[in-house]
Amino acid sequence: MSIELRHLRCFLAVAEESSLTRAAARLHLTQPAVSRTLAALERHLGARLVDRSTHHLALTAEGRAFQDRAAAALAAFEAAVDPARLRHRPLRLGHAWSAFGPYTTPLLRRWQRAHPETPLELLRIDDRTAGLARGEVDAALLRGSVEAPGLVTAELTTEERVAALPSDSPLADRPRLALDDLAGETVVLNTVSGATTLALWPPTARPTATLTVANTDDWLTAIAAGRGIGVSSASTAALHPHPGVVYRPLPDAPPLPVLLAWRDAFPHPATEALVAMAREIVSGDGRSPRP
């Protein structure tokens, strides 16, 4: 037989009331129904939980030991399905690189002040959806177009693109670059979580050599080692400085959208508040976000 929550509730009512009659009244059941449920639980456990030989029922040693476990199991279940607890559980926010750029700290600080009951946990996960598609986070800050079933996205802002170059590259002497300037270089592509592909270049002027890596750290290391150049967003230049890498603006490259994404079927209750706050921070003071 399978044990259900009704068996635990029945046993706990009997244990607390020390009477089948009072337990039945408390559970809105008949006394025979309580007796059958209790007997079924005892058969499953292979132990007598209640001593019925006295005028008032009493728990056996096994019953006293089981009472704590049954109460803990029932409490855990009720906590798990409590809507209030669900609303206040942490909001896990994934990102693959650069989080919310210069707005990251203002978002975290403002959220903590406005929603102290719902911690905002920022998690870096090297994945195109920053763990969202696998259910590791509740929402994710993503860059570029994302095609994954069941995801909803809201564009928060855009970021200018930059070229990432070895510090000793001849191109590093220029104040700004164009995509054509990079066509003769090996391009380092983060194919796991990055947003840059060869489609960024016109078909007639695409780099012919590429080097693929799996995360931002490896991307930076490869560029610093002189194995190629890269293209990313302005937030990468600000949040990922490297002594062997210099960043230069790419004015002719299209801006990179910054998106907030979440699963349509299982949104965290605080998702709408997060979208609204992120947009408010971006629109509030443009290029100079404040905490």
MIDO-190516 format. One record per residue (C-alpha): x, y, z. Coordinates in nm, 3 decimals. Example, Ala and Ser with C-alpha at 12.3 -4.5 7.8 and 13.67 -1.06 7.14 Angstrom:
! residues 2
+---------+---------+---------+
!      xx !      yy !      zz !
+---------+---------+---------+
!   1.230 !  -0.450 !   0.780 !
!   1.367 !  -0.106 !   0.714 !
+---------+---------+---------+
! end
This chain:
! residues 291
+---------+---------+---------+
!      xx !      yy !      zz !
+---------+---------+---------+
!   0.000 !   0.000 !   0.000 !
!   0.105 !   0.363 !  -0.040 !
!   0.113 !   0.596 !   0.254 !
!  -0.056 !   0.932 !   0.202 !
!  -0.076 !   1.253 !   0.400 !
!  -0.414 !   1.148 !   0.536 !
!  -0.246 !   0.860 !   0.722 !
!  -0.005 !   1.102 !   0.891 !
!  -0.280 !   1.349 !   0.976 !
!  -0.493 !   1.072 !   1.120 !
!  -0.210 !   0.935 !   1.336 !
!  -0.115 !   1.281 !   1.464 !
!  -0.477 !   1.360 !   1.551 !
!  -0.503 !   1.034 !   1.750 !
!  -0.170 !   1.102 !   1.920 !
!  -0.269 !   1.455 !   2.019 !
!  -0.629 !   1.376 !   2.123 !
!  -0.555 !   1.038 !   2.291 !
!  -0.898 !   0.931 !   2.168 !
!  -1.032 !   0.782 !   1.846 !
!  -1.362 !   0.960 !   1.899 !
!  -1.211 !   1.305 !   1.943 !
!  -0.967 !   1.243 !   1.658 !
!  -1.258 !   1.147 !   1.430 !
!  -1.447 !   1.463 !   1.524 !
!  -1.138 !   1.676 !   1.461 !
!  -1.086 !   1.519 !   1.118 !
!  -1.457 !   1.517 !   1.030 !
!  -1.445 !   1.140 !   0.983 !
!  -1.623 !   0.845 !   1.140 !
!  -1.450 !   0.655 !   1.418 !
!  -1.431 !   0.333 !   1.208 !
!  -1.262 !   0.531 !   0.927 !
!  -0.999 !   0.660 !   1.172 !
!  -0.941 !   0.309 !   1.306 !
!  -0.896 !   0.167 !   0.955 !
!  -0.656 !   0.443 !   0.853 !
!  -0.449 !   0.400 !   1.169 !
!  -0.439 !   0.022 !   1.127 !
!  -0.328 !   0.059 !   0.765 !
!  -0.039 !   0.283 !   0.872 !
!   0.067 !   0.034 !   1.138 !
!   0.062 !  -0.250 !   0.886 !
!   0.280 !  -0.052 !   0.650 !
!   0.532 !   0.029 !   0.922 !
!   0.518 !  -0.319 !   1.072 !
!   0.479 !  -0.175 !   1.422 !
!   0.200 !  -0.091 !   1.664 !
!   0.191 !   0.284 !   1.714 !
!  -0.100 !   0.315 !   1.956 !
!  -0.176 !   0.105 !   2.263 !
!  -0.550 !   0.044 !   2.259 !
!  -0.558 !  -0.168 !   2.578 !
!  -0.616 !   0.126 !   2.811 !
!  -0.926 !   0.342 !   2.860 !
!  -0.739 !   0.634 !   2.706 !
!  -0.524 !   0.559 !   2.403 !
!  -0.151 !   0.595 !   2.453 !
!   0.140 !   0.591 !   2.211 !
!   0.378 !   0.300 !   2.217 !
!   0.753 !   0.358 !   2.213 !
!   0.742 !   0.318 !   1.835 !
!   0.451 !   0.561 !   1.818 !
!   0.638 !   0.825 !   2.015 !
!   0.940 !   0.788 !   1.786 !
!   0.721 !   0.806 !   1.475 !
!   0.527 !   1.110 !   1.599 !
!   0.823 !   1.345 !   1.556 !
!   0.897 !   1.217 !   1.208 !
!   0.534 !   1.237 !   1.101 !
!   0.498 !   1.591 !   1.234 !
!   0.818 !   1.701 !   1.057 !
!   0.709 !   1.542 !   0.728 !
!   0.367 !   1.706 !   0.742 !
!   0.517 !   2.044 !   0.832 !
!   0.763 !   2.020 !   0.542 !
!   0.484 !   1.942 !   0.298 !
!   0.267 !   2.228 !   0.420 !
!   0.561 !   2.468 !   0.400 !
!   0.634 !   2.355 !   0.044 !
!   0.281 !   2.434 !  -0.077 !
!   0.231 !   2.749 !   0.131 !
!   0.163 !   3.032 !  -0.120 !
!   0.312 !   3.291 !   0.116 !
!   0.640 !   3.101 !   0.139 !
!   0.644 !   3.058 !  -0.238 !
!   0.611 !   3.433 !  -0.291 !
!   0.900 !   3.501 !  -0.056 !
!   1.145 !   3.240 !  -0.180 !
!   1.470 !   3.376 !  -0.328 !
!   1.459 !   3.502 !  -0.685 !
!   1.752 !   3.336 !  -0.865 !
!   1.878 !   3.561 !  -1.145 !
!   2.119 !   3.399 !  -1.389 !
!   2.370 !   3.557 !  -1.626 !
!   2.646 !   3.421 !  -1.845 !
!   2.867 !   3.731 !  -1.840 !
!   2.849 !   4.096 !  -1.732 !
!   2.513 !   4.055 !  -1.552 !
!   2.323 !   4.387 !  -1.593 !
!   2.635 !   4.580 !  -1.685 !
!   2.667 !   4.915 !  -1.501 !
!   2.317 !   4.869 !  -1.364 !
!   2.402 !   4.552 !  -1.171 !
!   2.485 !   4.714 !  -0.838 !
!   2.195 !   4.964 !  -0.850 !
!   1.955 !   4.677 !  -0.921 !
!   2.084 !   4.461 !  -0.637 !
!   2.082 !   4.746 !  -0.386 !
!   1.742 !   4.881 !  -0.481 !
!   1.590 !   4.533 !  -0.480 !
!   1.726 !   4.463 !  -0.132 !
!   1.565 !   4.783 !  -0.003 !
!   1.232 !   4.730 !  -0.175 !
!   1.195 !   4.352 !  -0.134 !
!   1.391 !   4.236 !   0.173 !
!   1.159 !   3.936 !   0.206 !
!   1.263 !   3.805 !  -0.139 !
!   1.643 !   3.789 !  -0.176 !
!   1.776 !   3.844 !  -0.528 !
!   2.051 !   3.588 !  -0.590 !
!   2.281 !   3.662 !  -0.886 !
!   2.430 !   3.344 !  -1.038 !
!   2.678 !   3.316 !  -1.324 !
!   2.609 !   3.007 !  -1.535 !
!   2.800 !   2.946 !  -1.859 !
!   2.506 !   2.861 !  -2.080 !
!   2.326 !   3.049 !  -2.360 !
!   2.022 !   3.091 !  -2.135 !
!   2.229 !   3.122 !  -1.814 !
!   2.067 !   2.809 !  -1.670 !
!   1.710 !   2.924 !  -1.734 !
!   1.616 !   2.654 !  -1.985 !
!   1.741 !   2.385 !  -1.743 !
!   1.547 !   2.530 !  -1.449 !
!   1.857 !   2.632 !  -1.252 !
!   1.738 !   2.993 !  -1.219 !
!   1.404 !   3.175 !  -1.215 !
!   1.504 !   3.451 !  -1.457 !
!   1.813 !   3.545 !  -1.655 !
!   1.987 !   3.851 !  -1.795 !
!   2.079 !   3.765 !  -2.155 !
!   2.232 !   3.944 !  -2.451 !
!   2.139 !   3.908 !  -2.814 !
!   1.854 !   3.706 !  -2.957 !
!   1.766 !   3.390 !  -2.770 !
!   1.559 !   3.112 !  -2.923 !
!   1.444 !   2.858 !  -2.666 !
!   1.095 !   2.709 !  -2.629 !
!   0.888 !   2.830 !  -2.339 !
!   1.088 !   3.146 !  -2.265 !
!   0.948 !   3.498 !  -2.244 !
!   1.182 !   3.794 !  -2.291 !
!   1.162 !   4.165 !  -2.219 !
!   1.420 !   4.401 !  -2.367 !
!   1.567 !   4.626 !  -2.099 !
!   1.829 !   4.825 !  -2.286 !
!   2.096 !   4.797 !  -2.554 !
!   2.474 !   4.812 !  -2.532 !
!   2.729 !   4.932 !  -2.784 !
!   2.970 !   4.674 !  -2.922 !
!   3.343 !   4.681 !  -2.867 !
!   3.638 !   4.497 !  -3.014 !
!   3.866 !   4.312 !  -2.772 !
!   4.229 !   4.303 !  -2.886 !
!   4.562 !   4.178 !  -2.756 !
!   4.729 !   4.474 !  -2.588 !
!   5.021 !   4.458 !  -2.834 !
!   4.801 !   4.439 !  -3.146 !
!   4.867 !   4.710 !  -3.408 !
!   4.491 !   4.775 !  -3.406 !
!   4.509 !   4.872 !  -3.039 !
!   4.666 !   5.206 !  -3.138 !
!   4.343 !   5.320 !  -3.304 !
!   4.077 !   5.503 !  -3.099 !
!   3.794 !   5.312 !  -3.270 !
!   3.756 !   5.033 !  -3.521 !
!   3.517 !   4.908 !  -3.789 !
!   3.406 !   4.553 !  -3.856 !
!   3.608 !   4.557 !  -4.179 !
!   3.923 !   4.617 !  -3.973 !
!   3.870 !   4.279 !  -3.805 !
!   3.795 !   4.076 !  -4.117 !
!   4.154 !   3.966 !  -4.158 !
!   4.190 !   3.853 !  -3.796 !
!   4.115 !   3.523 !  -3.621 !
!   3.795 !   3.578 !  -3.422 !
!   3.757 !   3.414 !  -3.081 !
!   3.396 !   3.300 !  -3.039 !
!   3.233 !   3.189 !  -2.715 !
!   2.999 !   2.931 !  -2.865 !
!   2.846 !   2.827 !  -2.531 !
!   2.724 !   3.153 !  -2.380 !
!   2.843 !   3.430 !  -2.614 !
!   2.630 !   3.644 !  -2.842 !
!   2.878 !   3.706 !  -3.126 !
!   2.875 !   3.493 !  -3.440 !
!   3.020 !   3.538 !  -3.787 !
!   2.678 !   3.665 !  -3.896 !
!   2.777 !   3.998 !  -3.738 !
!   2.995 !   4.066 !  -4.046 !
!   2.865 !   4.117 !  -4.401 !
!   2.882 !   3.793 !  -4.605 !
!   3.152 !   3.937 !  -4.829 !
!   3.378 !   4.053 !  -4.543 !
!   3.365 !   3.784 !  -4.278 !
!   3.674 !   3.661 !  -4.094 !
!   3.790 !   3.330 !  -4.235 !
!   3.952 !   3.196 !  -3.917 !
!   3.785 !   3.135 !  -3.583 !
!   3.879 !   2.996 !  -3.244 !
!   3.602 !   2.864 !  -3.023 !
!   3.594 !   2.876 !  -2.641 !
!   3.333 !   2.789 !  -2.379 !
!   3.324 !   3.087 !  -2.141 !
!   3.427 !   3.448 !  -2.088 !
!   3.742 !   3.361 !  -1.890 !
!   3.876 !   3.142 !  -2.170 !
!   3.775 !   3.409 !  -2.424 !
!   3.983 !   3.672 !  -2.245 !
!   4.278 !   3.436 !  -2.201 !
!   4.285 !   3.348 !  -2.570 !
!   4.277 !   3.714 !  -2.676 !
!   4.545 !   3.816 !  -2.426 !
!   4.764 !   3.534 !  -2.557 !
!   4.741 !   3.680 !  -2.908 !
!   4.543 !   3.392 !  -3.051 !
!   4.275 !   3.620 !  -3.194 !
!   4.042 !   3.916 !  -3.140 !
!   3.689 !   3.925 !  -3.004 !
!   3.370 !   4.129 !  -3.019 !
!   3.149 !   4.187 !  -2.717 !
!   2.942 !   4.454 !  -2.544 !
!   3.056 !   4.768 !  -2.366 !
!   2.970 !   4.604 !  -2.034 !
!   3.239 !   4.345 !  -2.094 !
!   3.498 !   4.621 !  -2.123 !
!   3.380 !   4.775 !  -1.797 !
!   3.333 !   4.459 !  -1.591 !
!   3.603 !   4.230 !  -1.735 !
!   3.927 !   4.429 !  -1.754 !
!   4.236 !   4.225 !  -1.838 !
!   4.598 !   4.343 !  -1.841 !
!   4.657 !   4.173 !  -2.176 !
!   4.339 !   4.296 !  -2.346 !
!   4.232 !   4.639 !  -2.473 !
!   3.883 !   4.734 !  -2.584 !
!   3.798 !   4.968 !  -2.870 !
!   3.454 !   5.095 !  -2.983 !
!   3.290 !   4.942 !  -3.292 !
!   3.051 !   5.216 !  -3.403 !
!   2.935 !   5.036 !  -3.719 !
!   2.831 !   4.718 !  -3.533 !
!   2.465 !   4.701 !  -3.432 !
!   2.393 !   4.750 !  -3.058 !
!   2.345 !   4.436 !  -2.851 !
!   2.003 !   4.397 !  -2.683 !
!   2.002 !   4.319 !  -2.310 !
!   1.706 !   4.101 !  -2.220 !
!   1.541 !   3.971 !  -1.907 !
!   1.405 !   3.622 !  -1.972 !
!   1.191 !   3.384 !  -1.770 !
!   0.994 !   3.063 !  -1.823 !
!   0.639 !   3.128 !  -1.933 !
!   0.498 !   2.822 !  -1.754 !
!   0.673 !   2.876 !  -1.418 !
!   0.731 !   3.246 !  -1.350 !
!   0.856 !   3.347 !  -1.008 !
!   0.591 !   3.560 !  -0.834 !
!   0.835 !   3.853 !  -0.821 !
!   0.926 !   3.848 !  -1.192 !
!   0.703 !   4.139 !  -1.290 !
!   0.847 !   4.350 !  -1.010 !
!   1.200 !   4.270 !  -1.130 !
!   1.121 !   4.372 !  -1.489 !
!   0.964 !   4.697 !  -1.372 !
!   1.255 !   4.783 !  -1.144 !
!   1.516 !   4.705 !  -1.410 !
!   1.342 !   4.927 !  -1.663 !
!   1.302 !   5.204 !  -1.407 !
!   1.675 !   5.196 !  -1.330 !
!   1.768 !   5.212 !  -1.698 !
!   1.527 !   5.493 !  -1.783 !
!   1.589 !   5.690 !  -1.463 !
!   1.931 !   5.829 !  -1.537 !
!   2.057 !   5.677 !  -1.860 !
!   2.431 !   5.645 !  -1.869 !
!   2.492 !   5.730 !  -1.502 !
!   2.301 !   5.474 !  -1.292 !
!   2.301 !   5.538 !  -0.921 !
!   2.238 !   5.287 !  -0.639 !
+---------+---------+---------+
! end
